[in-house]
Amino acid sequence: MSGGSAWTGAAVAAVTIGYGLFSRRLASTPVSAPMVFAAFGVLIGPIGLDVLDLGHDAGPVLTLVEAALALLLFTDAMTVRRRDLRADGYLPLRLLAIGLPLSIAAGWLLAWPLLPGLTLWEFALLGAVLAPTDIALGKTASSSPRVPGPVRHGLEVESGLNDGLVLPFFVMFLAALPGTLASEEGVGGVFWRAIVVSGAVGLALGVVGARLLTLARARGWATGAWQQVVVLAVAFCAYSVATALDGSGFIATWTGGFAFGVTLRRTASAGGGRAAEERPSDPAVERPSDPARERPADPAEERPAAPAAERPSDPAGERPADLAENLGGLLGTLSFLAFGAVLLGPALEHLDWRIITYAVLSLTVVRMLPVALALVGSGLRLPTVAYVGWFGPRGLASVVFGLLLVEEHVPGIELLGQVIAVTIGLSILLHGVSAPSFTDRYGNWFDAAQAGGADLREARGTAEGLGKRRGGQRRLR
């Protein structure tokens, strides 16, 4: 390691230690880990100390962010149940099945008049890159007990699943854009390899991995520590095999996570008399309060652990998914440092009114209008619709997709990269700062409405065990 790289590593370690030591104190403030790490990234990037640059450090940066997203796609998908989409008046399903495609389309159409010089498929890519949400950037919005349970649950499930759902749109738009590496294979070839083959690889490896882990646990062959390593290895195996077949490692890890979680629940509860899809049953997929994926909060905000009676005994007292979740959370946080250095810093030197206008509208109209349309007929009141619409932060998935555009040599990458970076940077700031105050205001409205005897759709199911499902809590906070 060269002297410059060594000092860069030391500086990154120092800011990580510093934030970690004061993380609980910072939990009561609007300052989040993404804010701190992105700001530090700008400091050490080309417009600051110039010790981290995409031109010289593209390999390590891409490895970092791709590993982070792969792990988080896998562990998020592990927790998915059909009941999550059906719950709370189908709020999560509405946001994902209606709101997400409309957000992609709105981002596509908005770019047309504001960003001249880009092509039709570049507009589409921009809409797809900035469609996924990352609720961890405004964690208070989905963790505060003052927010009705169905609303918290809907935001968490949406954030946990929409990055994976955007992947097919992203790879197909990329294949349709002339001049990219993906376009050389054509839309049909990319569809076959990236979606069909990669999805099948993930499903197969997820099922096999879960069955082998269940067998090893039942026979007492594996220690608790190595069970955690197995989960991590299955995720990276799915990614690596799909990549070796010229497919999409991300789609493979996402489908692999689904298969792994479903198979693990079913095999662990075999003979239990109740469908595994309808109950929390396995500590590998049921997640307790996790310091690596959410900022430490006050006791009132911490998720309740599932009752002991609902979890099978684990002699090691450990949960196999913990290592993958913790490592994914840490890598995700460090990815914001790389984002600040290689994307946000350079973009700040080339700001103009078109980029800023698109970024503001992307965080407001492009998000809030599709959410409002998706929730028509849901029975939710206007303050709830506005609250859900506002809290759609752009985070890790958008960072990774943006860097993949650089890797794919997209013709309009200079302008696309600037728009993506400014939008994510603005989201980190605005959603982080607004989360505590907007949550309090929304909580005050909800309490007053309940006290006034209003029959609120939001109040139904509030007492349900939200601690039994975790989604989207991605970064150290």
PETAMO-V426931 format. One line per field, one symbol per residue. psi: psi as a letter, one per 40 degrees, with the letter a starting at -180 (. if undefined). A space follows every 50 residues. Layout:
# PETAMO-V426931
psi: ???
This chain:
# PETAMO-V426931
psi: hidddddddddddddddddddedddedeiehidddddddddddeadebef ehhdddfdddddddddddddddddddddehiddddeifffdddddddddd ddddddddddddddgieiiddddddddddediigedefdddeeheehidd dddddddddddddddddddddddddehieiddddeidddddddddddddd ddddddddddddddddddefdhidddddddddddddddddddddefahdd ddddddddddddddddddeheeeihdeeihehedehhahheeeihhiidd eihhihiddehiihdefihdeddddddddddddddddddddedddddeef iiddddddddddecddddddddddeheeeiidddddddddggihbddddd dddddddefhdfdddddddddddddddddddddedddddddddddddddd deeighddehedeigeeehhhegdih.
